[in-house]
Amino acid sequence: MKKRLLITMILGAVAIAMGSFLNVEDAENWSQDELILLESLSLKNLPHIPDDPSNIHANEEDAAELGHALYFDVRMSGNGTVSCASCHMPEKYFTDGLELAVGTAIGSRHTPTLVGISHSPWFYWDGRKDSQWSQALAPIETQHEHNSSRLEIAKLIEGDETYRSKYEKVFGVLPPIPDSPTRASPLGDEENLKGWNSLNKNQRASITKVFANVGKALAAYQRKLIPGQSRFDFYINELNEEGAKPSMHLTPDEVAGLDLFIGQAQCVSCHNGPLLTNHEFHNTGVLTISGQLPAMGRYDGIRQAREDPFNCMSALSDAAEEDCLELLFARDSNDLVGAQKTPTLRNIAETAPYMHGGQIGSLLEVVEHYNEAPTSLLSHNEAKALELNTSQITQLEALMHAFTAPLATDPKWLRPPLQRYSGSAKTQTTPP
């Protein structure tokens, strides 16, 4: 079987990074070059989560504990029924199983997983956010998601003794929060805008700073969500072990699917590295979301990232300008029209439906989509028809199930913390 050209392009860099070549003797017919490529996909080679210079509290345990509590708190929504966990459910690999996310109303995009996203330089399907804490903030003020406001969130922190204590331990003394109006935000409905305009400049600045810090706490928590090693990883890890039997971890169809994955199907061109994603944006000819205009994708996402008041270069960021190179040098190009972010394939079999609008219901249909590579309604389709036969399609789909694994996350982070809220906020006990 002819192997894809990408192998020859990246082998040298991978070999240098590994420091040495692998032994081929017990490799089940994999070539030396293929072994090196496979090794680069193993989760054991996932580097430490990169520092986030825009959030100096990103690695602080106290910040993560505050973010953990806020993540599961329905009081983070305007109607008191929606939390971050409503769409990013721990039991569903931090997705929701729906075509389109449902908060206070039906949203416009499919919910992507939060697991491993701390390794990404961009967030949302179109990359409209360049920091994890700005990504965490956006749903709170979005009407169809949390539909809350900056003032309501600041009041929640002030009025809950536990939250206030945790907040001040991480971020310093909480500034005075005005009692009225009830809601206030520069975004949202008329009530939010009217309330925001009734506040003076200093009040707005204080509220916005508290709001930004809430995002930084949520981001600190999300950094705890780490993928675990799967049968796919066990197979790769044992390819070079003397006396090991890697084939016990994958079925013959899955091994054949892996051969297609790095070869004829060219999946590895985008789904590479230990997280099986290049974190980049591609137009693959996916159908438009029912009832919506075609999404402009990354073409518009980079504009939104530059205009974001919480981006890496904002006054609320902890970063220096030289720390924001991703934003400074992000490219504008017409070929990014319709391009969406490449998702991780980790636990992909458990996170149906697929694509940015949940347009495709099953993994088999996903493979069939790429096998046909239909014409894109916007710009060009980067994907080329795979020309696989029925058996090969089945084998490639089978491989996707080998990426399933429990999270390598302390279980305490996967359930709501047991705590009693107090103070002026509504008393609530969250079960373990």
Residue pairs with C-beta under 8 A, 6 or more apart in sequence:
1 259
1 260
1 263
1 264
2 263
2 264
3 33
3 34
3 262
3 263
3 264
4 262
4 263
4 264
4 266
4 268
4 269
6 266
6 268
6 269
7 33
7 34
7 37
7 262
8 33
10 37
10 40
10 272
11 33
11 36
11 37
14 36
14 37
14 39
14 40
15 21
15 36
17 40
18 36
18 39
18 40
21 32
21 35
21 36
22 32
22 35
22 36
22 39
22 239
22 240
23 240
23 242
24 30
24 31
24 32
24 35
26 239
26 240
26 241
26 242
26 243
26 244
26 246
27 35
27 239
27 240
28 239
28 246
28 247
28 255
30 38
30 239
34 262
35 239
35 240
37 262
37 268
38 236
38 239
38 258
38 262
39 45
39 236
39 239
39 240
40 272
40 273
40 274
41 232
41 236
41 268
41 272
41 273
41 274
41 276
42 233
42 236
42 237
42 274
43 227
43 228
43 229
43 230
43 233
43 274
43 275
43 346
44 229
44 233
44 237
44 274
45 274
46 119
46 227
46 274
46 275
47 119
49 118
49 119
49 223
50 118
50 119
51 58
51 59
52 58
52 118
52 131
52 132
52 133
52 219
53 312
53 318
53 319
53 320
53 323
53 324
54 131
54 133
54 312
54 317
54 318
54 319
54 323
54 324
55 131
55 132
55 133
55 216
55 219
55 220
55 317
55 318
56 318
57 63
57 170
57 171
57 213
57 216
57 217
57 220
58 132
58 133
58 216
58 219
58 220
58 223
59 220
59 223
60 170
60 220
62 166
62 169
62 170
63 170
63 216
63 217
63 220
63 221
64 217
64 220
64 221
64 223
64 224
64 413
65 166
65 221
65 417
66 163
66 166
66 167
66 170
66 217
66 220
66 221
67 136
67 217
67 218
67 219
67 220
67 221
67 222
68 221
68 224
68 413
68 417
69 162
69 163
69 166
69 416
69 417
69 419
69 430
70 76
70 84
70 163
70 214
70 217
70 218
70 221
71 83
71 84
71 85
71 218
71 221
71 222
72 83
72 84
72 85
72 416
72 417
72 430
73 83
73 156
73 430
74 80
74 81
74 82
74 83
74 86
75 156
75 421
75 425
75 426
75 428
76 82
76 83
76 84
76 140
76 146
76 148
76 153
76 156
77 83
77 103
77 104
77 146
77 147
77 148
78 104
78 146
78 147
78 148
78 149
78 152
78 183
79 104
79 147
80 426
81 104
82 103
82 104
82 145
82 146
82 147
84 136
84 139
84 218
85 416
86 96
86 102
86 103
87 95
87 96
87 101
87 102
87 103
87 111
87 139
87 145
88 94
88 95
88 96
88 111
88 113
88 114
89 95
89 96
89 97
90 414
90 415
92 350
92 351
93 113
93 115
93 347
93 350
93 351
93 407
94 113
94 114
94 115
94 225
95 111
95 112
95 113
95 351
96 102
96 111
97 351
97 352
97 353
98 110
98 111
98 353
98 358
99 110
99 353
99 357
99 358
99 359
100 106
100 107
100 108
100 109
100 110
100 289
100 357
100 358
101 107
101 109
101 110
101 111
101 145
103 139
103 142
103 144
103 145
103 146
103 147
104 143
104 144
104 145
104 146
104 147
105 143
105 144
105 147
106 144
107 144
107 145
108 144
108 289
108 292
108 357
109 124
109 125
109 289
109 356
109 357
110 125
110 353
110 354
110 355
110 356
110 357
110 358
112 125
112 341
112 343
113 343
113 344
113 346
113 347
113 351
114 222
114 225
115 225
115 226
115 227
115 344
115 346
115 347
115 407
116 225
116 226
116 227
116 275
116 344
116 346
117 123
117 132
117 222
117 225
118 132
118 219
118 222
118 223
118 225
119 275
119 279
120 279
120 341
121 130
121 279
121 326
122 129
122 130
122 279
122 281
122 301
122 305
122 326
122 341
123 129
123 130
123 131
123 132
123 134
123 135
124 135
124 138
124 301
124 341
125 295
125 297
125 301
125 340
125 341
125 356
126 281
126 295
126 296
126 297
126 298
126 300
126 301
126 304
126 339
126 340
126 341
127 281
127 298
127 301
127 302
127 305
127 341
128 300
128 301
128 302
128 304
128 305
128 308
129 135
129 138
129 305
129 308
129 310
129 311
130 305
130 308
130 311
130 312
130 324
130 326
130 327
131 219
131 310
131 311
131 312
131 317
132 219
132 222
132 223
133 212
133 215
133 216
133 218
133 219
133 310
134 215
134 308
134 310
134 311
135 219
136 214
136 215
136 218
136 219
136 222
137 211
137 212
137 214
137 215
137 218
137 310
138 145
139 145
139 146
140 146
140 148
140 153
140 211
140 214
141 148
141 149
141 150
141 185
141 187
141 188
143 188
143 189
147 188
149 183
149 184
149 185
149 188
149 192
149 195
150 184
150 185
150 186
150 196
150 207
150 208
150 210
150 211
151 177
151 178
151 181
151 182
151 183
151 184
151 185
151 195
151 196
151 199
151 207
152 182
152 183
153 210
153 211
153 214
154 177
154 206
154 207
154 210
154 211
155 177
156 163
156 425
157 163
157 164
157 167
157 174
157 177
157 210
157 214
158 164
158 174
158 177
159 423
159 424
159 425
160 421
160 422
160 423
160 424
160 425
161 422
161 423
162 419
162 420
162 421
162 422
163 421
164 174
164 423
167 174
167 210
167 213
167 217
168 174
170 213
170 217
171 213
171 216
174 210
175 206
175 209
175 210
176 206
177 206
177 207
177 210
178 199
178 203
181 191
181 194
181 195
181 198
182 191
182 195
183 191
183 192
183 195
184 192
184 195
184 196
184 198
184 199
184 207
185 192
185 193
185 195
185 196
186 192
186 193
186 196
186 204
196 204
199 207
208 316
209 316
212 310
212 316
215 310
221 413
224 409
224 410
224 413
225 407
225 409
225 413
226 407
226 408
226 409
227 275
227 344
227 346
227 347
227 405
227 407
227 408
228 405
228 406
228 407
228 408
228 409
229 237
229 405
229 408
230 346
230 402
230 403
230 404
230 405
231 249
231 250
231 254
231 402
231 404
231 405
232 249
232 250
232 258
232 399
232 402
232 403
233 405
234 246
234 249
235 246
235 247
235 249
235 250
235 255
235 258
235 402
236 246
237 246
238 244
238 245
238 246
238 249
239 246
247 255
249 402
250 258
250 399
250 402
251 398
253 394
253 395
253 398
253 399
254 395
254 398
254 399
254 401
254 402
256 392
256 395
257 395
257 396
257 397
257 398
257 399
257 400
258 399
258 402
260 267
260 388
260 392
260 395
260 396
260 399
261 267
261 268
261 271
261 396
261 399
262 268
264 386
264 388
264 392
265 370
265 386
265 388
265 392
265 396
266 384
266 386
267 396
270 277
270 278
270 280
270 282
270 342
271 277
271 278
271 342
271 345
272 278
275 344
275 346
276 344
276 345
276 346
276 403
277 342
277 343
277 344
277 345
278 342
279 341
279 342
280 341
280 342
281 297
281 298
281 301
281 336
281 339
281 340
281 341
281 342
282 339
282 340
282 342
282 382
282 383
283 297
283 335
283 336
283 337
283 338
283 339
283 340
283 376
283 378
283 379
283 380
283 381
283 382
284 340
284 369
284 370
284 373
284 376
284 381
284 382
284 383
285 369
285 373
285 374
285 375
285 376
285 381
285 383
286 340
286 355
286 356
286 357
286 359
286 360
286 369
287 359
287 374
287 377
288 294
288 295
288 357
288 359
288 377
289 295
289 356
289 357
289 359
290 357
290 359
292 357
294 338
294 377
294 378
295 338
295 340
295 356
295 357
295 378
296 337
296 338
296 378
297 336
297 337
297 338
297 339
297 340
297 356
297 378
298 336
298 339
298 340
298 341
299 332
299 333
299 334
299 336
299 337
299 338
299 339
302 330
302 331
302 332
302 336
305 311
305 327
305 330
306 327
306 330
308 314
309 316
310 316
310 317
311 317
311 324
311 327
312 319
312 323
312 324
312 326
312 327
313 319
313 321
313 324
313 327
313 328
317 324
321 328
334 379
335 379
335 380
336 379
337 378
337 379
338 376
338 377
338 378
338 379
339 379
340 355
340 356
341 356
343 354
345 400
345 403
346 403
346 405
347 403
347 404
347 405
348 354
348 363
348 400
348 403
348 404
349 363
349 400
349 401
349 403
349 404
350 404
352 361
352 362
352 363
353 359
353 360
353 361
353 362
354 360
354 361
354 362
354 363
354 365
354 366
355 366
360 366
360 369
363 397
363 400
363 401
364 393
364 394
364 397
366 397
367 388
367 393
367 396
367 397
368 393
370 383
370 386
371 385
371 386
371 387
371 388
371 393
372 385
373 381
373 383
373 384
373 385
373 386
374 381
375 381
388 396
407 414
415 432
416 430
416 431
416 432
417 430
417 432
418 429
418 430
418 431
418 432
419 429
419 430
420 427
420 428
420 429
421 427
421 428
421 429
